[in-house]
Amino acid sequence: MYSQGLIGAGSENKETPEFLAAFQARIDADEKIEPNDRMPAAYRKTLIRQIGQHAHSEIVGMLPEGNWITRAPTLRRKAALLAKVQDEGGHGLYLYSAAETLGVSRKEMTEELISGRAKYSSIFNYPTQTWADIGAIGWLVDGAAIMNQVPLCRCSYGPYARAMIRVCKEESFHQRQGYEIMLTLAEGSEAQKDMAQDALNRWWWPSLMMFGPPDGESPNSDQSTLWKIKRFTNDELRQKFVDATVPQALRLGLSLPDEALKWNETQGRYDYGEIDWDEFWSVVKGHGPLNKERVAARKKAWDEGAWVRDAVMAHAKKVSQRNVTPIAAE
């Protein structure tokens, strides 16, 4: 476990008003906070929660699409989907590494996920029923992720911001790949277009829920924004996503499943219908269609990988002992 991020967390470093003011001044000046820097305990805790949840989401997010690797319609689609799923696994590793700089171990984070104490994005608790779902996930889910993650490249915590630069580049490709799948289906046979429309109908509202609860019900949003961990609120990001996605759906010739959706000339944006927040909170609390299966899959992978972790640690210990230079007797 990394210890750099624990500097400044001890009792000898009191969080005096002067210290907190100086820390906020660094944030306001857009300075990057690095692992060796002193930071408020609450800032550290917020980052561990957010980065850990983000890492879990990348790893759990491999499951819905991985389910279709063997059933992709062509060899090209299979290779592209396999590469995408591997990318998501890499994103999770980048983010776990970023969180470790704050003094938390990957083991601790994984155990919190398996026990239910840590969360991941609610979107991954829905099933992928058809091939069109893979297109919808790429277009909508990765599109929503990009909208949320691009501002994180300017996050105040350096390791998180730097990890997000590569993540966003790869997610942008994933989004275009998903949109191309949807375009192919929409311009195909009537049955293919119907499949694409059905996937859009099922993934649209969960995609809007990805940005989190409305601002008035988001307990961490204000402080995260003040610390510039986040740059925009949940509702601001959700609105940006809707405004960007509606023209894309029109190009596909598909209809977004929202009768209240219309252009607001005065506001210069799209108005949209009420999100089913009861469904959102039900899924967040573990009652979604596949919550239990997703966590069970992560537990199985973690348990079955124990021998690999043990072997790596044993090898590292052996190498460390081998490299110890004995002190010559005087």
C-alpha positions as a Python dict, from the first residue, in 0.01 Angstrom:
ca = {
    (1, 'M'): (0, 0, 0),
    (2, 'Y'): (125, 347, -86),
    (3, 'S'): (195, 575, 208),
    (4, 'Q'): (272, 904, 33),
    (5, 'G'): (-90, 1018, 46),
    (6, 'L'): (-97, 975, 423),
    (7, 'I'): (140, 1265, 475),
    (8, 'G'): (-43, 1536, 663),
    (9, 'A'): (-312, 1301, 791),
    (10, 'G'): (-166, 1247, 1137),
    (11, 'S'): (-261, 1417, 1458),
    (12, 'E'): (57, 1625, 1443),
    (13, 'N'): (-90, 1811, 1145),
    (14, 'K'): (-389, 1995, 1280),
    (15, 'E'): (-642, 2116, 1024),
    (16, 'T'): (-635, 2472, 1145),
    (17, 'P'): (-838, 2743, 974),
    (18, 'E'): (-511, 2877, 833),
    (19, 'F'): (-421, 2539, 683),
    (20, 'L'): (-767, 2492, 530),
    (21, 'A'): (-762, 2844, 387),
    (22, 'A'): (-417, 2791, 237),
    (23, 'F'): (-527, 2460, 85),
    (24, 'Q'): (-837, 2620, -70),
    (25, 'A'): (-620, 2901, -206),
    (26, 'R'): (-413, 2641, -392),
    (27, 'I'): (-731, 2490, -533),
    (28, 'D'): (-862, 2832, -637),
    (29, 'A'): (-530, 2900, -812),
    (30, 'D'): (-574, 2575, -1011),
    (31, 'E'): (-264, 2417, -858),
    (32, 'K'): (-248, 2039, -874),
    (33, 'I'): (-250, 1855, -542),
    (34, 'E'): (2, 1569, -545),
    (35, 'P'): (33, 1259, -320),
    (36, 'N'): (308, 1406, -101),
    (37, 'D'): (115, 1728, -36),
    (38, 'R'): (-73, 1791, 284),
    (39, 'M'): (-447, 1776, 229),
    (40, 'P'): (-760, 1783, 447),
    (41, 'A'): (-883, 1441, 557),
    (42, 'A'): (-1222, 1512, 400),
    (43, 'Y'): (-1058, 1588, 63),
    (44, 'R'): (-870, 1259, 79),
    (45, 'K'): (-1184, 1068, 179),
    (46, 'T'): (-1388, 1223, -103),
    (47, 'L'): (-1123, 1130, -359),
    (48, 'I'): (-1095, 772, -234),
    (49, 'R'): (-1473, 733, -257),
    (50, 'Q'): (-1499, 886, -604),
    (51, 'I'): (-1191, 729, -763),
    (52, 'G'): (-1271, 391, -607),
    (53, 'Q'): (-1628, 403, -738),
    (54, 'H'): (-1495, 505, -1079),
    (55, 'A'): (-1246, 216, -1084),
    (56, 'H'): (-1513, -34, -979),
    (57, 'S'): (-1740, 95, -1256),
    (58, 'E'): (-1473, 35, -1519),
    (59, 'I'): (-1415, -323, -1403),
    (60, 'V'): (-1782, -414, -1352),
    (61, 'G'): (-1856, -240, -1683),
    (62, 'M'): (-1661, -513, -1863),
    (63, 'L'): (-1932, -767, -1777),
    (64, 'P'): (-2233, -651, -1986),
    (65, 'E'): (-2026, -623, -2303),
    (66, 'G'): (-1801, -921, -2234),
    (67, 'N'): (-2121, -1124, -2244),
    (68, 'W'): (-2137, -1058, -2622),
    (69, 'I'): (-1777, -1121, -2730),
    (70, 'T'): (-1849, -1478, -2840),
    (71, 'R'): (-2176, -1373, -3007),
    (72, 'A'): (-2060, -1070, -3206),
    (73, 'P'): (-2197, -1090, -3563),
    (74, 'T'): (-1863, -1067, -3749),
    (75, 'L'): (-1494, -1124, -3681),
    (76, 'R'): (-1431, -747, -3707),
    (77, 'R'): (-1701, -674, -3450),
    (78, 'K'): (-1564, -945, -3222),
    (79, 'A'): (-1209, -807, -3238),
    (80, 'A'): (-1327, -450, -3176),
    (81, 'L'): (-1543, -552, -2881),
    (82, 'L'): (-1264, -760, -2730),
    (83, 'A'): (-1028, -464, -2757),
    (84, 'K'): (-1286, -236, -2597),
    (85, 'V'): (-1343, -466, -2300),
    (86, 'Q'): (-966, -488, -2250),
    (87, 'D'): (-950, -108, -2256),
    (88, 'E'): (-1208, -89, -1976),
    (89, 'G'): (-1002, -327, -1764),
    (90, 'G'): (-700, -102, -1819),
    (91, 'H'): (-900, 201, -1713),
    (92, 'G'): (-986, 29, -1388),
    (93, 'L'): (-619, -44, -1321),
    (94, 'Y'): (-518, 319, -1388),
    (95, 'L'): (-780, 437, -1143),
    (96, 'Y'): (-702, 184, -871),
    (97, 'S'): (-340, 300, -897),
    (98, 'A'): (-449, 664, -862),
    (99, 'A'): (-653, 576, -552),
    (100, 'E'): (-360, 387, -401),
    (101, 'T'): (-158, 709, -392),
    (102, 'L'): (-407, 828, -129),
    (103, 'G'): (-313, 548, 111),
    (104, 'V'): (-582, 290, 36),
    (105, 'S'): (-499, -55, -101),
    (106, 'R'): (-664, -228, -395),
    (107, 'K'): (-752, -514, -160),
    (108, 'E'): (-941, -276, 69),
    (109, 'M'): (-1129, -121, -223),
    (110, 'T'): (-1225, -458, -370),
    (111, 'E'): (-1342, -592, -36),
    (112, 'E'): (-1559, -284, 10),
    (113, 'L'): (-1715, -344, -331),
    (114, 'I'): (-1785, -710, -261),
    (115, 'S'): (-1933, -632, 81),
    (116, 'G'): (-2162, -365, -66),
    (117, 'R'): (-2000, -73, 116),
    (118, 'A'): (-1862, 71, -209),
    (119, 'K'): (-2074, 149, -515),
    (120, 'Y'): (-2028, 144, -891),
    (121, 'S'): (-2228, 303, -1171),
    (122, 'S'): (-2591, 188, -1162),
    (123, 'I'): (-2599, 155, -1543),
    (124, 'F'): (-2411, -174, -1532),
    (125, 'N'): (-2689, -349, -1345),
    (126, 'Y'): (-2901, -372, -1660),
    (127, 'P'): (-2883, -671, -1899),
    (128, 'T'): (-2755, -667, -2258),
    (129, 'Q'): (-3037, -847, -2437),
    (130, 'T'): (-2941, -803, -2804),
    (131, 'W'): (-2644, -703, -3018),
    (132, 'A'): (-2799, -356, -3049),
    (133, 'D'): (-2744, -313, -2675),
    (134, 'I'): (-2368, -315, -2743),
    (135, 'G'): (-2417, -25, -2984),
    (136, 'A'): (-2640, 159, -2737),
    (137, 'I'): (-2387, 116, -2456),
    (138, 'G'): (-2107, 250, -2672),
    (139, 'W'): (-2310, 544, -2797),
    (140, 'L'): (-2503, 639, -2483),
    (141, 'V'): (-2318, 496, -2184),
    (142, 'D'): (-1970, 580, -2309),
    (143, 'G'): (-2105, 910, -2440),
    (144, 'A'): (-2233, 994, -2092),
    (145, 'A'): (-1902, 880, -1944),
    (146, 'I'): (-1710, 1114, -2175),
    (147, 'M'): (-1933, 1406, -2080),
    (148, 'N'): (-1861, 1335, -1715),
    (149, 'Q'): (-1494, 1245, -1747),
    (150, 'V'): (-1349, 1512, -1977),
    (151, 'P'): (-1377, 1775, -1700),
    (152, 'L'): (-1199, 1529, -1468),
    (153, 'C'): (-886, 1580, -1680),
    (154, 'R'): (-873, 1916, -1496),
    (155, 'C'): (-942, 1763, -1155),
    (156, 'S'): (-744, 1923, -873),
    (157, 'Y'): (-581, 1592, -774),
    (158, 'G'): (-290, 1528, -1009),
    (159, 'P'): (-285, 1145, -1033),
    (160, 'Y'): (-660, 1132, -1104),
    (161, 'A'): (-641, 1407, -1367),
    (162, 'R'): (-350, 1243, -1547),
    (163, 'A'): (-516, 900, -1551),
    (164, 'M'): (-827, 1053, -1706),
    (165, 'I'): (-642, 1193, -2007),
    (166, 'R'): (-576, 849, -2153),
    (167, 'V'): (-912, 713, -2036),
    (168, 'C'): (-1099, 988, -2221),
    (169, 'K'): (-907, 932, -2544),
    (170, 'E'): (-1003, 566, -2543),
    (171, 'E'): (-1363, 628, -2434),
    (172, 'S'): (-1404, 869, -2726),
    (173, 'F'): (-1316, 587, -2964),
    (174, 'H'): (-1559, 355, -2783),
    (175, 'Q'): (-1839, 608, -2825),
    (176, 'R'): (-1780, 637, -3199),
    (177, 'Q'): (-1765, 259, -3229),
    (178, 'G'): (-2103, 226, -3055),
    (179, 'Y'): (-2261, 495, -3270),
    (180, 'E'): (-2135, 322, -3584),
    (181, 'I'): (-2302, -2, -3470),
    (182, 'M'): (-2629, 184, -3417),
    (183, 'L'): (-2599, 356, -3756),
    (184, 'T'): (-2542, 24, -3931),
    (185, 'L'): (-2850, -124, -3766),
    (186, 'A'): (-3063, 185, -3826),
    (187, 'E'): (-2979, 177, -4197),
    (188, 'G'): (-3028, -200, -4222),
    (189, 'S'): (-3341, -410, -4244),
    (190, 'E'): (-3663, -320, -4068),
    (191, 'A'): (-3590, -583, -3805),
    (192, 'Q'): (-3244, -436, -3743),
    (193, 'K'): (-3382, -84, -3709),
    (194, 'D'): (-3646, -212, -3467),
    (195, 'M'): (-3370, -379, -3264),
    (196, 'A'): (-3178, -51, -3249),
    (197, 'Q'): (-3489, 141, -3143),
    (198, 'D'): (-3566, -115, -2873),
    (199, 'A'): (-3213, -85, -2732),
    (200, 'L'): (-3239, 295, -2734),
    (201, 'N'): (-3572, 275, -2552),
    (202, 'R'): (-3423, 62, -2276),
    (203, 'W'): (-3089, 244, -2230),
    (204, 'W'): (-3191, 609, -2264),
    (205, 'W'): (-3323, 672, -1914),
    (206, 'P'): (-3056, 468, -1731),
    (207, 'S'): (-2797, 670, -1925),
    (208, 'L'): (-2945, 995, -1789),
    (209, 'M'): (-2932, 844, -1441),
    (210, 'M'): (-2557, 787, -1481),
    (211, 'F'): (-2488, 1149, -1389),
    (212, 'G'): (-2620, 1087, -1040),
    (213, 'P'): (-2911, 1232, -842),
    (214, 'P'): (-3041, 1584, -904),
    (215, 'D'): (-2826, 1859, -757),
    (216, 'G'): (-3062, 1916, -467),
    (217, 'E'): (-3024, 1553, -358),
    (218, 'S'): (-2649, 1513, -417),
    (219, 'P'): (-2480, 1548, -76),
    (220, 'N'): (-2122, 1553, -207),
    (221, 'S'): (-2158, 1767, -518),
    (222, 'D'): (-2114, 2115, -369),
    (223, 'Q'): (-1798, 2035, -177),
    (224, 'S'): (-1648, 1837, -467),
    (225, 'T'): (-1710, 2134, -693),
    (226, 'L'): (-1553, 2375, -441),
    (227, 'W'): (-1243, 2153, -431),
    (228, 'K'): (-1248, 2130, -813),
    (229, 'I'): (-1264, 1753, -801),
    (230, 'K'): (-1574, 1809, -1011),
    (231, 'R'): (-1606, 2103, -1249),
    (232, 'F'): (-1979, 2078, -1322),
    (233, 'T'): (-2282, 1965, -1126),
    (234, 'N'): (-2479, 1649, -1204),
    (235, 'D'): (-2764, 1841, -1365),
    (236, 'E'): (-2531, 2056, -1574),
    (237, 'L'): (-2358, 1748, -1715),
    (238, 'R'): (-2690, 1574, -1776),
    (239, 'Q'): (-2816, 1875, -1974),
    (240, 'K'): (-2498, 1884, -2183),
    (241, 'F'): (-2544, 1516, -2263),
    (242, 'V'): (-2906, 1558, -2371),
    (243, 'D'): (-2821, 1856, -2591),
    (244, 'A'): (-2538, 1664, -2760),
    (245, 'T'): (-2729, 1337, -2804),
    (246, 'V'): (-3060, 1455, -2952),
    (247, 'P'): (-2907, 1557, -3289),
    (248, 'Q'): (-2722, 1225, -3303),
    (249, 'A'): (-3049, 1035, -3257),
    (250, 'L'): (-3211, 1242, -3533),
    (251, 'R'): (-2925, 1146, -3767),
    (252, 'L'): (-2989, 781, -3689),
    (253, 'G'): (-3358, 820, -3763),
    (254, 'L'): (-3444, 686, -3418),
    (255, 'S'): (-3679, 835, -3161),
    (256, 'L'): (-3577, 913, -2804),
    (257, 'P'): (-3836, 762, -2564),
    (258, 'D'): (-3940, 1093, -2408),
    (259, 'E'): (-4266, 1261, -2510),
    (260, 'A'): (-4169, 1573, -2313),
    (261, 'L'): (-3846, 1622, -2510),
    (262, 'K'): (-3851, 1952, -2701),
    (263, 'W'): (-3625, 2241, -2792),
    (264, 'N'): (-3650, 2540, -2558),
    (265, 'E'): (-3576, 2843, -2774),
    (266, 'T'): (-3555, 3078, -2478),
    (267, 'Q'): (-3306, 2867, -2285),
    (268, 'G'): (-3118, 2744, -2591),
    (269, 'R'): (-3138, 2383, -2479),
    (270, 'Y'): (-3362, 2077, -2483),
    (271, 'D'): (-3624, 2028, -2214),
    (272, 'Y'): (-3673, 1664, -2117),
    (273, 'G'): (-3911, 1458, -1907),
    (274, 'E'): (-3895, 1359, -1542),
    (275, 'I'): (-3647, 1084, -1458),
    (276, 'D'): (-3776, 791, -1251),
    (277, 'W'): (-3566, 854, -943),
    (278, 'D'): (-3739, 572, -754),
    (279, 'E'): (-3587, 331, -1006),
    (280, 'F'): (-3249, 501, -974),
    (281, 'W'): (-3237, 473, -596),
    (282, 'S'): (-3366, 115, -607),
    (283, 'V'): (-3077, 12, -833),
    (284, 'V'): (-2823, 208, -628),
    (285, 'K'): (-2941, 28, -315),
    (286, 'G'): (-2883, -311, -477),
    (287, 'H'): (-3225, -397, -615),
    (288, 'G'): (-3157, -364, -986),
    (289, 'P'): (-3201, -643, -1241),
    (290, 'L'): (-2843, -772, -1209),
    (291, 'N'): (-2690, -619, -895),
    (292, 'K'): (-2637, -953, -722),
    (293, 'E'): (-2495, -1118, -1033),
    (294, 'R'): (-2247, -836, -1095),
    (295, 'V'): (-2109, -839, -740),
    (296, 'A'): (-2101, -1221, -739),
    (297, 'A'): (-1896, -1215, -1060),
    (298, 'R'): (-1644, -974, -905),
    (299, 'K'): (-1621, -1186, -588),
    (300, 'K'): (-1561, -1501, -794),
    (301, 'A'): (-1287, -1332, -997),
    (302, 'W'): (-1124, -1192, -682),
    (303, 'D'): (-1131, -1526, -500),
    (304, 'E'): (-1005, -1725, -797),
    (305, 'G'): (-723, -1477, -853),
    (306, 'A'): (-591, -1508, -497),
    (307, 'W'): (-321, -1758, -597),
    (308, 'V'): (-187, -1514, -859),
    (309, 'R'): (-161, -1233, -605),
    (310, 'D'): (6, -1466, -354),
    (311, 'A'): (256, -1583, -615),
    (312, 'V'): (343, -1228, -715),
    (313, 'M'): (396, -1124, -353),
    (314, 'A'): (608, -1432, -282),
    (315, 'H'): (824, -1360, -586),
    (316, 'A'): (863, -993, -488),
    (317, 'K'): (970, -1097, -137),
    (318, 'K'): (1225, -1342, -277),
    (319, 'V'): (1371, -1080, -510),
    (320, 'S'): (1387, -828, -226),
    (321, 'Q'): (1574, -1072, 0),
    (322, 'R'): (1810, -1165, -282),
    (323, 'N'): (1900, -800, -338),
    (324, 'V'): (1986, -733, 28),
    (325, 'T'): (2360, -672, 54),
    (326, 'P'): (2503, -833, 369),
    (327, 'I'): (2701, -601, 596),
    (328, 'A'): (3065, -707, 612),
    (329, 'A'): (3200, -787, 958),
    (330, 'E'): (3457, -542, 1083),
}
